[in-house]
Amino acid sequence: MARRNHTTELGCIACDDLSELGAGKEGWLVNNPNLLTALDTHSIALANRSLVLILHWSEGSDPVGNRVKIVPDLSPIEAEYISAIEWLVFDDIKVLALGTSRGYLLIYSLRGDLIHKQIVSPGKILRLRVRGTKRDLTQDASSEEVCVVMSGVIARFDGSDIQNMLQRWFRERHSQFWDERESENSTDTFGRLPYQLWNVGKYGSCVDAAITGLMPPPLLELQLLLLLGSQVSVIIVQSLLELTL
């Protein structure tokens, strides 16, 4: 019996801007090591080393009218480039996160506005991993935490901290208190986002990682949790590294 492949058409993303990412060449979407992709409900983000193209689709919509191009302000002196990309979803707020080869975390709105820029640690960001929850099939997953993976460092951002910052940004944007002329030059509008950082370089080069959950703290033992949490994280990373050797 012949094998059947069942596919469902999600939408059309054909547009001339895709040529800037290599469209039209054989294997441009799967054989290009410099092409990064992030897929979400009714949206896809494609990025090369210096350009991001966001394409939205819905039934009957025109893909040409639903695209946003982002050209991040990267350092030409350091030959900085985009090295990671991922969607962040918080209830009704959806934004795009970028990681760069210099260790910067950039967060953009769906319109291409730079919301936040922060250095995590010097070095290339390899992956942006998001752990979230999905209430039902009709809703996007809500991001609970963001994991930034680097060669010898793993950073964890709490989703509530990012969500609070985004809510403030959109509230000021909606109230027209936001200065459009300063948006692209502001790298720390609401202060730095807090995060936890683990140095895992002594276990070898880390190529990927993921946070699977957090241990609840025992009563009156918050300081002990920080120590145990760090040890448990290192053990998990070490196991993953050993499996890849």
Stockholm file with secondary structure:
# STOCKHOLM 1.0

chainA/1-245         MARRNHTTELGCIACDDLSELGAGKEGWLVNNPNLLTALDTHSIALANRSLVLILHWSEGSDPVGNRVKIVPDLSPIEAEYISAIEWLVFDDIKVLALGTSRGYLLIYSLRGDLIHKQIVSPGKILRLRVRGTKRDLTQDASSEEVCVVMSGVIARFDGSDIQNMLQRWFRERHSQFWDERESENSTDTFGRLPYQLWNVGKYGSCVDAAITGLMPPPLLELQLLLLLGSQVSVIIVQSLLELTL
#=GR chainA/1-245 SS CCCCCCCCCCCCCCCGGGGGGTTTSTTTTTSCTTCEEEEETTEEEEECSSCEEEEECCTTCCGGGSEEEECCCCCTTTTCCEEEEEEEEETTEEEEEEEETTSEEEEECTTCCEEEEEECSSSCEEEEEEEEECCSTTSCCEEEEEEEEESSEEEEEEHHHHHHHHHHHHHHHHTTCSCHHHHTTCSCTTCCCCCEEEECGGGCCCCCCCCCCCCCCCTTCHHHHHHHHHHHHHHHHHHHHHHHC
#=GC SS_cons         CCCCCCCCCCCCCCCGGGGGGTTTSTTTTTSCTTCEEEEETTEEEEECSSCEEEEECCTTCCGGGSEEEECCCCCTTTTCCEEEEEEEEETTEEEEEEEETTSEEEEECTTCCEEEEEECSSSCEEEEEEEEECCSTTSCCEEEEEEEEESSEEEEEEHHHHHHHHHHHHHHHHTTCSCHHHHTTCSCTTCCCCCEEEECGGGCCCCCCCCCCCCCCCTTCHHHHHHHHHHHHHHHHHHHHHHHC
//
